[in-house]
Amino acid sequence: MPLPATCPTPHVDHCGHCWTTVAIGGWMMASLGLSCPDCYDVMSGEAGRHDLRYHR
C-alpha cells in the first residue's frame, strides 16, 4: 500500500515518529517535535519518521 502524498491527519495531534493519535499518559514535547511517551527517546536526538516524511 503506497503512502499518501500529504499528512493524512494534519489537524489532529499525532506523534512525529510513529504517527499515533492516541498518547496514553499525554503528549510529550521532544526536542524535535510532538511525541507519544513510547517515541520520546527516539525523537530527543532526531526527527521522527512521520515528521521527516510529511512535515519537513
LUMLODO-954121 format. One record per residue (C-alpha): x, y, z. Coordinates in Angstrom, 1 decimal, padded with zeros to 4 digits, always signed. Example, Ala and Ser with C-alpha at 12.3 -4.5 7.8 and 13.67 -1.06 7.14 Angstrom:
BEGIN
+--------+--------+--------+
!      x !      y !      z !
+--------+--------+--------+
! +012.3 ! -004.5 ! +007.8 !
! +013.7 ! -001.1 ! +007.1 !
+--------+--------+--------+
END
This chain:
BEGIN
+--------+--------+--------+
!      x !      y !      z !
+--------+--------+--------+
! +000.0 ! +000.0 ! +000.0 !
! +001.6 ! +003.3 ! -001.1 !
! +002.0 ! +006.2 ! +001.5 !
! -000.3 ! +009.2 ! +001.0 !
! +001.3 ! +012.3 ! -000.6 !
! +000.4 ! +014.6 ! +002.3 !
! -000.1 ! +014.0 ! +006.1 !
! -003.5 ! +012.3 ! +006.5 !
! -004.1 ! +013.9 ! +009.9 !
! -002.8 ! +017.4 ! +009.7 !
! -005.2 ! +018.9 ! +012.2 !
! -005.1 ! +016.1 ! +014.8 !
! -002.3 ! +015.9 ! +017.4 !
! -000.1 ! +012.9 ! +016.4 !
! +003.3 ! +011.5 ! +017.2 !
! +006.0 ! +012.7 ! +014.9 !
! +007.6 ! +009.3 ! +014.8 !
! +005.0 ! +006.5 ! +014.9 !
! +002.0 ! +008.7 ! +013.8 !
! -000.3 ! +007.5 ! +016.6 !
! -003.1 ! +009.9 ! +017.5 !
! -003.6 ! +008.4 ! +021.0 !
! -001.0 ! +009.1 ! +023.7 !
! -001.7 ! +007.2 ! +026.9 !
! -000.5 ! +009.5 ! +029.7 !
! -000.4 ! +012.6 ! +027.4 !
! +001.7 ! +014.1 ! +024.7 !
! +005.4 ! +014.9 ! +025.3 !
! +007.4 ! +017.7 ! +023.6 !
! +010.6 ! +016.2 ! +022.4 !
! +013.4 ! +018.4 ! +021.2 !
! +012.3 ! +017.8 ! +017.6 !
! +008.5 ! +017.6 ! +017.8 !
! +005.4 ! +016.2 ! +019.5 !
! +005.8 ! +012.6 ! +020.6 !
! +003.9 ! +009.9 ! +022.4 !
! +005.7 ! +008.5 ! +025.5 !
! +007.0 ! +005.4 ! +023.6 !
! +008.8 ! +007.5 ! +021.0 !
! +010.2 ! +010.3 ! +023.2 !
! +013.7 ! +008.9 ! +023.4 !
! +013.9 ! +008.4 ! +019.6 !
! +012.8 ! +012.0 ! +019.0 !
! +015.1 ! +013.6 ! +021.5 !
! +018.0 ! +013.2 ! +019.1 !
! +016.5 ! +013.1 ! +015.7 !
! +013.3 ! +014.0 ! +013.9 !
! +010.6 ! +011.3 ! +013.7 !
! +009.9 ! +009.2 ! +010.6 !
! +006.5 ! +010.7 ! +010.1 !
! +007.8 ! +014.3 ! +010.5 !
! +010.6 ! +013.7 ! +008.0 !
! +008.1 ! +012.2 ! +005.5 !
! +005.3 ! +014.8 ! +005.8 !
! +006.3 ! +017.9 ! +007.7 !
! +009.9 ! +018.8 ! +006.7 !
+--------+--------+--------+
END
